[in-house]
Amino acid sequence: MPNDHFSNGKKIAFTVVMFLYINLALTIFWILKPLKKSLFIGLYNGDQTFKLGSMEMLGSSAELLAKGMNLFIAFMLVVFLTLVSRLAKRQRLTYCCMGLIIAMTFCFSLQINDPSESTVWLFYWFGDLYISLMLAAFFSFLHDTVDLRNAKRLYGFIVLGAVSGGAVGSTYFRGWIEEMNNQQWLHTIIGIGVVICLLAFAAGWMAKSIPHHESKSGPNDVPKKKFNAAIEGASLVFKSRYLIAIAGIVGFYEITSEVLDYQFTAMIERFVPKKDIGSHFGTVYAIGNIAALVVQLCFSIFAAGFPKYRIHWILLALPLAVALSSLFFIIAPILFAASLLKISDSTFAYSVNQTGRETLYNPLSRQEKYVARAFVEVFIQRTGKVAALLIAFLVPMFLNTRNEAGQLETSLLGLQLLGGFTCIIVALWFYCVKIVGQKFESLECEQQQATTIALAQAQEQPSAGTT
């Protein structure tokens, strides 16, 4: 977003449009998330269990299997995004992704009021598919349009749109859960999806005046025809220590997030009546998103005034919060502590951590922004989820018991042990933050020097013409 091509007025307008874009995209997600989760957990209560051979599982354990299938979905998404991003950039990528989402949402709306078991499972996977597609489309568009000089100043306000969308979506769901049926929720999502496409069109029109700001191709960049779509991103990532560290941050976050989510879900399953599950999910999600909104708002104001902040400090906020809340849960395994696990995750993951993580991609080449990012944020993300699920799955397999009524019951000891595992992962997470913080500062200095040289040369050319 160089200043000589983009006036301050257009810069503000572009920021507002992208703010609204990500706001509505996350509003949809936070309507989908409690909806799909309450349908799934409510399907397998103590009276009805999921059976896999001779094994019986509660909803929280069956959900681990559903999430495990995400690895295959992630592989297909990486292939899809790599192929589509070769043909569709910026707003056109949004059209492709949202068009697919709207078509699938319409199909689910025909049967969501009285869903079969298979529909509940497919709808659960659809929720994960949605957020992966739309975040990839949005941030690829953003990274391809905004240069590093403006990224640290503007990303905070744009990601504030994501956080406020989470607050709006979760609060709206919590307030209207008793008034709207499932089909009406999906019809609302379709309408919001159409608006997102219109916003993408407006942002694309404004971005026409922005020539692509391409970073120099690095030695890790590969010709597009050298690799197929499935391994092109992997090749870029594993040849760069910086990208490997980013992948580590993403992977370790997903591992801890999934463990926290399992602990939270299992405690709700054990202590909250079935009729109140959806309401409790909505309440905790709303609190977490409102807290994230406050944090992101404060950070956005700070970043606008002090754009030279050190990136690794904001990347440390989330792992520190996760470690402290996990230690509290180990000491006191109660419903309040479990809810605090989810709130601490939501407060920082969808605010400053998302801002910092996305800023890390900005100084990279265009191929790395589209292809490597898709591999990290989709495949590595889902791989981290599956790794966490394999660990968490051991808890119900070996430690679950039955209550006096003969119903399956999650072991509190097992959930406490998972808290200790989370603290170990956080230590590795800290190390990755240290690596990317040092490398990002180096890349930032290189890009600032290149910009200074380019401006000096541009000023010399008119002078040379007049002499």
Secondary structure, 3 states (H helix, E strand, C coil): CCCCCCCHHHHHHHHHHHHHHHHHHHHHHHHHHHHHHHHHHHHCCCCCCEEECCEEECHHHHHHHHHHCHHHHHHHHHHHHHHHHHHCCCHHHHHHHHHHHHHHHHHHHCCCCCCCHHHHHHHHHHHHHHHHHHHHHHHHHHHCCCCHHHHHHHHHHHHHHHHHHHHHHHHHHHHHCCCCCHHHHHHHHHHHHHHHHHHHHHHHHHHCCCCCCCCCCCCCCCCCCCCCHHHHHHHHHHCCHHHHHHHHHHHHHHHHHHHHHHHHHHHHHHHCCHHHHHHHHHHHHHHHHHHHHHHHHHHHHHHHHCCCCCHHHHHCHHHHHHHHHHHHHHHCCCHHHHHHHHHHHHHHHCCHHHHHHHHCCCCCCHHHHHHHHHHHHHHHHHHHHHHHHHHHHHHHHHHCEECCCCCEECCHHHHHHHHHHHHHHHHHHHHHHHHHHHHHHHHHHHHHHHHHHHHHHHHHHHHHHHC
